[in-house]
Amino acid sequence: MIHNDEISTLADLPTVQARQLPDNRALVFRDEILTYSQLELQSNRLANALLAQGVREQSRVALLAKDSLNSYVILFACAKIKAVLVTINWRLAAPEVSYILRDANVETLFIGAEFHSLVTSIRDEISNIKTFISLDKTFLEKTEQEWLDYSSWHQQYSNLKPDITISPSDVVVQIYTSGTTGLPKGVQLGHYSFFAVAKEFAKRGRKWINWSQEDKSLLVVPFFHIGCLWWAIRGLVSGAENIILESFDALEVLEALEKYQITKTFMVPAMIQILLTEPQCKQTNFSSLGHIIYGGSPIAEPVLKEGIGTFSCDFVQIYGLTETGNCAVSLPGDAHLFGKTNRLKSAGKAFPGVSVKILDHEAKELPPFEIGEICIKSPANMIGYWKLPEATAKTLVDGWIHTGDAGYFDEEGYIYICDRFKDMICYAGENVYPSEIENILYEHPAIAEVAVIGIPDEDFGEAIKAIVVLKAGIKTIASDIINFLRGKLADFKLPRSIEFVESLPRTPSGKIQKGKLREKYWQGYERKVN
């Protein structure tokens, strides 16, 4: 990783790069280009506009929009005035978006073209929002909404950087993760989270995938995901050219890889698999591609083999959580050796400055090959969950993030993930918590009991399955249950299958034994994550 001693906050980044690389392309989206100097000026102008609008230090500013140049201008503008950007997963359903906007006490909301009707539908629920800013001028011309037009509103303000002192420890983004209690939690990350690990690399004179100003990075993972933010910052600090896609589309990704001569990109395994099944993949020129970084979920060995053969570049795995500031562990390209015993099943080794330990249920550290909970101590760890001190204390203990993942070390210090202590399901790189789905299913008039589990899926890693006990004398069908959830949850959280049973296995204390429910589906798999 590249570290620049002059850059310790996101507010510094465009300022320093505008001075050092003013005419280099920073961001490209379709036919639009922002050089590093233009990124600095535009983010300054927007920062001043937000100040004039009454945005204060640590005020929450939210973005509900698909990816574009605006996403990054808004990010850096917020950073320069000590505001906190709340990135919202635009795949969520209206009730989920409403909850996040209220929980974060968002005061200013930027809205993309596709989401005006959603915001209008929840307008009465989000009275905490003082300012609505539309990123689509044509929408405002067709409506009576009293929203600001982004394109004209902020242009009237100064492009000089606000004179505000920013600390690396200030909260800069708040990213919501699905909650094990059915409600998402806001992970607060400081500026330091985006630079601390790179700084540790620099201290030791080590590099990671050899970033340079000559690189062209493709941003495929959506902006609301910590993986995208972390990856984009790596490219911008390096002075690379970063190409933005509005959302993932296999043909558009393949076209961009060839058109822009991409050298580096980051994807979740499901994206890689989709690209490999696209017929156009065989006709695409990948000669410029040097690295594909993958993470978010494990990758199937056949997909990895086909990917390496097709893309002819280094594959590098990363492992981490939003709570660890994303990447904490990595399996480098030269460790992707087929035939090397178990090595490809490893998540890799800890980054410099990052410590990992495996604990048993009594919080005692375990030796190699004994399975326990993976705990991570990283200089990039979160500040804490927003307004949830008890949840923070449970997850962040004496500087260690308790991941809820089960795993072990081998004798060489490689980390292997075996299972999850938590019930989280990983569907195409998206974390889904069963209780969130179960809480809504219990509202269905025909359901007496329900358990949601993850089962193996060739295309998406894990598929969501609901196991249902019906109330006595009441009948229903699977499609009715799935339709009941539509509109209440994002589509990717909907169960792919429903199974009706007479009863659910329980412990003596009455807790549903999901491990028993999962057993028959995971027979023959070495790991209970896919």
C-alpha positions in Angstrom: 0.0 0.0 0.0 1.1 3.6 -0.7 1.2 6.0 2.3 1.7 9.7 2.0 2.9 11.4 5.2 1.0 14.6 4.2 -2.4 12.7 4.1 -3.8 11.7 7.5 -7.5 12.6 6.9 -9.9 12.4 4.0 -10.0 16.2 4.0 -6.3 16.2 3.2 -6.4 13.8 0.3 -7.8 15.9 -2.5 -5.8 19.0 -1.3 -2.5 17.2 -1.3 -3.1 15.4 -4.6 -4.3 18.7 -6.2 -1.0 20.2 -5.4 1.2 17.2 -6.4 -0.8 15.8 -9.3 -3.2 18.6 -10.4 -3.9 17.5 -14.0 -3.9 13.7 -13.4 -7.3 12.1 -13.7 -8.7 11.2 -10.3 -12.2 9.9 -11.2 -13.9 9.0 -14.4 -17.7 8.3 -14.8 -19.1 7.7 -18.3 -18.0 10.8 -20.2 -17.3 12.9 -17.1 -13.8 13.4 -15.7 -12.5 15.0 -12.5 -8.8 15.7 -12.2 -7.3 15.9 -8.8 -7.4 19.7 -8.9 -11.1 19.6 -10.0 -11.9 17.2 -7.2 -10.4 19.6 -4.7 -12.3 22.6 -6.0 -15.6 20.9 -6.3 -15.5 19.4 -2.9 -14.4 22.8 -1.4 -17.4 24.4 -3.1 -19.8 21.8 -1.9 -18.3 22.0 1.6 -19.0 25.8 1.7 -22.5 25.2 0.4 -23.2 22.7 3.2 -21.9 25.1 5.8 -24.1 27.9 4.4 -27.0 25.5 4.6 -26.4 25.0 8.4 -24.5 21.7 8.4 -22.6 21.6 11.7 -19.6 19.5 12.9 -20.6 15.9 13.3 -24.0 16.4 11.7 -25.1 13.4 9.7 -25.4 13.9 6.0 -26.8 10.9 4.0 -26.4 9.8 0.5 -29.1 7.6 -1.2 -27.9 7.3 -4.8 -26.2 5.0 -7.2 -22.5 5.6 -7.8 -21.2 8.7 -9.7 -18.7 11.5 -9.4 -21.1 13.1 -7.0 -20.6 10.4 -4.5 -16.9 11.3 -4.0 -17.4 15.0 -4.1 -20.0 14.6 -1.3 -17.6 12.4 0.7 -14.7 14.8 0.6 -17.0 17.8 1.2 -18.3 16.3 4.4 -14.8 15.4 5.5 -13.7 19.0 5.1 -16.4 20.4 7.4 -16.3 17.6 10.0 -19.7 16.3 9.0 -20.4 12.6 8.9 -21.5 10.9 5.7 -24.0 8.1 6.2 -23.8 5.8 3.1 -27.2 4.1 2.5 -27.5 0.8 0.7 -29.9 1.7 -2.1 -31.0 -1.9 -2.4 -32.9 -1.6 0.8 -36.6 -1.4 1.1 -38.4 1.8 2.1 -38.9 0.8 5.8 -35.2 -0.1 6.1 -34.1 3.2 4.6 -36.5 5.1 6.9 -35.1 3.4 9.9 -31.5 4.3 9.1 -32.4 7.9 8.3 -34.2 8.3 11.7 -31.6 6.3 13.7 -28.7 8.3 12.4 -30.7 11.6 13.0 -29.8 12.6 9.4 -30.3 16.3 8.8 -29.3 16.6 5.1 -30.1 14.0 2.4 -28.7 13.7 -1.1 -31.1 11.8 -3.4 -30.3 10.1 -6.7 -32.7 10.0 -9.6 -34.1 6.5 -8.9 -35.0 7.1 -5.3 -37.2 10.2 -5.4 -40.4 8.2 -5.1 -39.0 6.1 -2.2 -38.1 9.2 -0.2 -41.5 10.8 -1.0 -43.2 7.7 0.3 -41.5 7.9 3.7 -41.4 11.7 3.9 -43.7 11.9 6.9 -41.5 9.5 8.8 -38.3 11.4 8.5 -39.1 14.8 10.0 -35.5 14.9 11.3 -34.3 15.8 7.8 -34.1 19.5 7.3 -32.6 19.7 3.8 -33.3 17.5 0.7 -30.9 17.8 -2.2 -31.8 16.2 -5.5 -29.0 15.0 -7.8 -31.4 14.9 -10.7 -32.5 18.3 -12.0 -35.1 16.8 -14.4 -37.0 15.4 -11.4 -37.3 18.8 -9.8 -38.7 20.2 -13.0 -41.6 17.7 -12.9 -42.5 18.0 -9.2 -43.6 20.5 -6.6 -41.1 19.2 -4.0 -39.2 22.0 -2.3 -35.9 20.3 -2.7 -32.6 21.9 -3.7 -31.1 21.3 -7.1 -27.6 20.0 -6.5 -26.3 21.1 -9.9 -27.1 24.8 -9.5 -27.3 25.2 -5.7 -23.7 24.6 -4.7 -22.1 26.3 -7.7 -22.6 29.8 -6.2 -20.2 29.2 -3.3 -16.5 29.7 -2.9 -14.1 27.0 -4.1 -11.6 27.8 -1.3 -11.1 25.1 1.3 -12.9 25.9 4.6 -10.6 26.8 7.4 -11.5 24.0 9.7 -9.1 21.8 11.6 -9.7 18.1 11.1 -8.4 15.4 13.4 -7.7 11.8 12.2 -9.8 10.6 15.2 -12.9 12.5 14.0 -15.8 10.3 12.8 -16.0 10.7 9.0 -18.4 8.0 7.8 -21.2 5.9 9.4 -21.9 2.7 7.6 -24.9 0.6 8.6 -24.5 -3.2 8.9 -27.4 -5.6 9.4 -28.1 -6.3 13.0 -28.3 -9.6 14.8 -31.2 -8.2 16.7 -33.1 -7.4 13.6 -32.0 -3.7 13.4 -28.9 -2.4 11.6 -26.1 -0.8 13.5 -24.2 2.3 12.5 -20.5 1.6 12.4 -18.6 4.9 13.0 -15.2 5.1 11.3 -12.6 7.8 11.9 -10.4 9.3 9.2 -7.6 7.1 10.6 -9.4 3.9 9.5 -8.5 4.7 5.9 -4.8 5.3 6.4 -3.6 3.4 9.5 -2.8 0.1 7.8 -1.0 1.7 4.9 1.1 3.7 7.4 2.1 0.4 9.0 3.2 -1.0 5.6 5.3 2.2 5.1 6.9 1.9 8.5 8.2 -1.5 7.5 9.1 -0.6 4.0 6.6 -3.1 2.6 4.3 -2.8 -0.3 1.0 -4.4 -1.2 0.0 -5.1 -4.9 2.4 -2.3 -6.0 0.1 0.7 -6.4 1.4 3.5 -8.6 0.2 6.7 -10.4 0.1 4.6 -13.6 -2.6 2.3 -12.3 -6.2 2.4 -13.5 -8.6 1.1 -10.9 -12.2 -0.1 -11.6 -14.7 0.7 -8.9 -17.3 -2.1 -9.1 -18.4 -2.7 -5.5 -21.1 -0.1 -4.6 -20.1 3.1 -2.7 -22.2 2.3 0.3 -20.0 -0.7 1.1 -16.8 -0.3 3.2 -15.0 -2.4 0.6 -15.6 0.3 -2.1 -14.6 3.2 0.1 -11.4 1.5 1.3 -10.5 0.5 -2.3 -11.2 3.9 -3.7 -9.1 5.6 -1.1 -6.2 3.3 -1.9 -6.4 4.3 -5.5 -6.7 8.0 -4.8 -3.8 8.1 -2.4 -1.7 6.4 -5.0 -2.6 9.1 -7.6 -4.2 6.5 -9.8 -7.1 7.0 -12.2 -10.3 5.5 -10.8 -13.1 4.5 -13.1 -16.6 4.4 -11.5 -19.5 2.2 -12.6 -23.0 3.2 -11.5 -23.7 -0.4 -10.5 -22.5 -3.9 -11.3 -23.5 -5.1 -14.8 -21.4 -7.9 -16.2 -21.2 -6.5 -19.8 -20.4 -3.0 -18.5 -17.6 -4.4 -16.3 -16.1 -6.4 -19.2 -16.3 -3.4 -21.5 -14.7 -1.1 -18.9 -11.8 -3.6 -18.2 -10.9 -3.5 -21.9 -11.8 0.1 -22.8 -9.9 1.7 -19.9 -7.1 -0.8 -19.8 -7.8 -1.5 -16.1 -4.8 -2.7 -14.1 -6.5 -3.3 -10.7 -10.0 -4.0 -9.4 -11.8 -5.3 -6.4 -14.8 -7.6 -6.5 -16.8 -10.0 -4.4 -16.6 -13.6 -5.6 -20.2 -13.6 -6.9 -19.2 -10.9 -9.3 -16.2 -12.9 -10.6 -18.4 -15.9 -11.1 -21.0 -13.9 -13.0 -18.3 -12.4 -15.3 -17.0 -15.9 -16.0 -20.4 -17.1 -17.2 -21.0 -14.1 -19.5 -20.2 -15.2 -23.1 -18.5 -11.9 -23.9 -15.9 -12.8 -21.3 -14.1 -15.1 -23.8 -13.8 -12.2 -26.3 -12.5 -9.6 -23.8 -8.9 -8.5 -23.8 -7.6 -8.6 -20.2 -3.9 -8.0 -21.0 -3.7 -4.8 -18.9 -5.1 -6.4 -15.8 -2.5 -7.0 -13.1 -4.6 -7.7 -9.9 -8.0 -8.8 -8.9 -8.7 -8.3 -5.2 -11.6 -10.4 -3.9 -13.3 -10.5 -0.5 -16.7 -10.3 1.2 -17.2 -14.0 1.2 -15.1 -17.1 0.5 -14.5 -18.2 -3.2 -15.1 -21.6 -4.5 -11.9 -23.3 -5.8 -13.3 -24.1 -9.2 -14.3 -20.4 -9.7 -10.8 -19.3 -8.5 -9.1 -21.7 -10.9 -11.2 -20.6 -13.9 -10.7 -16.9 -12.9 -7.0 -17.1 -12.7 -6.9 -18.9 -16.1 -9.3 -16.5 -17.7 -8.0 -13.2 -16.4 -4.3 -14.2 -16.3 -3.5 -11.9 -13.4 -2.7 -12.1 -9.7 -5.7 -12.9 -7.4 -5.4 -11.5 -3.9 -7.9 -12.4 -1.1 -8.8 -10.0 1.7 -10.7 -10.5 4.9 -12.1 -8.0 7.3 -15.2 -6.4 8.6 -16.7 -2.9 8.4 -15.9 -2.8 12.2 -12.2 -3.4 11.4 -12.1 -0.6 8.7 -12.3 -3.4 6.1 -9.2 -5.3 5.2 -7.2 -6.8 8.1 -6.0 -10.1 6.6 -4.8 -11.0 3.1 -3.7 -14.0 1.0 -1.3 -12.6 -1.6 -1.1 -13.6 -5.2 2.0 -15.8 -4.8 0.2 -17.9 -2.2 -2.6 -18.9 -4.6 -0.8 -22.1 -5.5 -3.0 -25.0 -6.5 -1.8 -28.3 -5.0 -0.4 -26.5 -1.9 -2.2 -28.3 1.0 -5.2 -26.2 2.2 -3.5 -22.9 1.4 -6.2 -21.7 -0.9 -8.8 -22.3 1.8 -7.0 -19.8 4.0 -7.9 -16.1 4.3 -4.2 -15.3 4.6 -2.1 -13.6 7.2 -2.6 -10.4 9.2 -1.5 -7.1 7.7 1.4 -5.2 9.3 0.2 -3.6 12.5 -2.8 -6.0 12.8 -3.0 -8.7 15.4 -5.3 -11.7 15.2 -6.0 -14.3 17.9 -8.3 -17.2 18.3 -10.3 -17.4 21.5 -12.4 -20.2 23.1 -15.7 -19.7 24.8 -13.9 -18.7 28.0 -11.8 -16.0 26.1 -8.6 -18.1 26.4 -6.2 -18.0 23.4 -6.0 -21.2 21.5 -3.0 -22.8 19.8 -2.8 -23.7 16.1 -5.5 -25.9 14.6 -7.9 -25.4 17.5 -11.1 -23.7 16.4 -12.4 -20.6 18.2 -13.6 -17.1 17.6 -11.5 -14.9 15.4 -10.6 -11.6 17.1 -8.8 -8.7 15.4 -6.9 -5.8 16.8 -6.2 -3.3 14.0 -5.2 0.4 14.0 -8.1 0.8 11.7 -10.8 -0.5 14.0 -14.1 1.3 14.4 -14.7 4.0 17.0 -17.9 2.2 17.9 -21.5 1.7 17.0 -23.7 4.8 16.9 -25.7 5.2 20.1 -25.2 1.5 21.1 -22.6 1.5 23.9 -23.6 -2.0 25.1 -23.2 -3.5 21.6 -19.9 -1.6 21.2 -18.6 -3.0 24.5 -19.6 -6.5 23.4 -17.9 -6.3 20.0 -14.9 -4.1 20.8 -13.2 -5.5 23.8 -9.9 -3.9 25.0 -9.1 -2.9 21.4 -10.1 -6.3 19.9 -13.0 -6.8 17.5 -14.8 -10.0 18.2 -15.8 -11.0 14.7 -18.3 -13.8 15.4 -16.5 -15.9 12.9 -15.0 -19.3 13.9 -11.6 -20.2 12.6 -8.1 -21.4 13.4 -4.4 -20.8 12.6 -2.1 -23.3 11.0 1.6 -23.7 12.1 2.7 -20.9 9.7 0.2 -18.3 11.0 -2.3 -18.6 8.1 -5.9 -18.0 9.2 -8.7 -20.3 8.2 -12.4 -19.5 8.5 -14.6 -22.5 9.3 -18.0 -21.4 10.4 -19.9 -18.5 12.0 -20.7 -18.1 15.6 -23.3 -15.7 14.6 -26.1 -16.7 12.3 -25.2 -14.3 9.5 -25.8 -15.5 6.0 -23.4 -14.2 3.2 -25.4 -13.9 0.0 -23.3 -12.6 -3.0 -21.1 -10.6 -0.6 -24.0 -9.0 1.2 -24.4 -9.8 4.9 -27.9 -10.9 5.9 -29.0 -11.6 9.4 -31.8 -14.2 9.8 -33.5 -12.5 12.7 -34.2 -9.4 10.6 -36.2 -11.6 8.2 -37.7 -13.7 11.0 -39.0 -10.7 12.8 -41.1 -9.8 9.8 -42.2 -13.4 9.0 -43.6 -13.6 12.5 -46.1 -11.0 11.5 -47.6 -13.4 8.9 -50.9 -14.6 10.1 -50.2 -18.3 9.2 -46.7 -18.6 10.8 -46.3 -20.1 14.3 -42.6 -20.5 14.2 -39.8 -19.8 11.8 -36.0 -20.2 11.4 -34.0 -18.6 8.6 -30.7 -20.3 7.6 -28.1 -20.1 4.9 -27.7 -23.1 2.6 -25.0 -23.7 -0.1 -25.6 -22.0 -3.5 -23.3 -22.4 -6.5 -23.8 -18.9 -7.8 -24.1 -16.7 -4.7 -22.2 -18.6 -2.0 -25.2 -19.0 0.3 -29.0 -18.9 -0.4 -31.5 -17.8 2.2 -34.0 -20.5 3.3 -36.9 -20.1 5.7 -38.1 -23.2 7.7 -41.7 -22.6 8.8 -44.1 -24.1 11.3 -47.7 -23.1 10.4 -50.4 -22.4 13.0 -52.8 -25.2 13.6 -55.6 -25.4 11.0 -54.0 -22.7 8.7 -52.5 -23.4 5.3 -50.4 -21.3 3.0 -47.9 -21.7 0.2 -44.3 -20.7 -0.2 -45.0 -17.9 -2.8 -47.5 -16.3 -0.4 -44.8 -16.1 2.3 -42.2 -14.6 0.0 -44.7 -12.1 -1.4 -45.5 -11.1 2.2 -41.9 -10.0 2.6 -41.7 -8.0 -0.6 -41.5 -4.3 0.0 -40.6 -4.8 3.7 -37.1 -6.0 2.9 -34.6 -5.6 0.2 -35.0 -8.2 -2.6 -31.6 -9.8 -1.9 -32.9 -10.6 1.7 -35.9 -12.5 0.4 -35.8 -16.3 1.0 -35.1 -18.4 -2.1 -37.0 -21.3 -0.7 -39.5 -22.2 2.0 -39.7 -25.5 3.9 -42.7 -26.4 6.0 -42.1 -28.6 9.0 -44.1 -29.8 12.0 -41.7 -28.5 14.6 -38.2 -26.9 15.1 -35.4 -28.5 17.1 -34.8 -26.6 20.4 -32.3 -26.7 23.2 -33.6 -27.4 26.8 -33.8 -23.7 27.3 -36.0 -23.3 24.3 -33.5 -21.8 21.8 -33.9 -23.0 18.2 -31.0 -25.2 17.2 -30.1 -23.7 13.8 -27.0 -25.9 13.6 -29.2 -28.9 13.4 -31.3 -27.3 10.7 -28.3 -26.6 8.6 -26.6 -30.0 9.0 -28.4 -31.8 6.1 -27.7 -29.1 3.7 -24.0 -28.8 4.5 -23.1 -32.5 4.5 -20.0 -33.0 2.3 -18.8 -29.5 2.7 -15.5 -28.9 4.7 -16.6 -25.5 5.7 -20.0 -24.4 6.8 -19.6 -21.2 4.8 -19.6 -21.3 1.0 
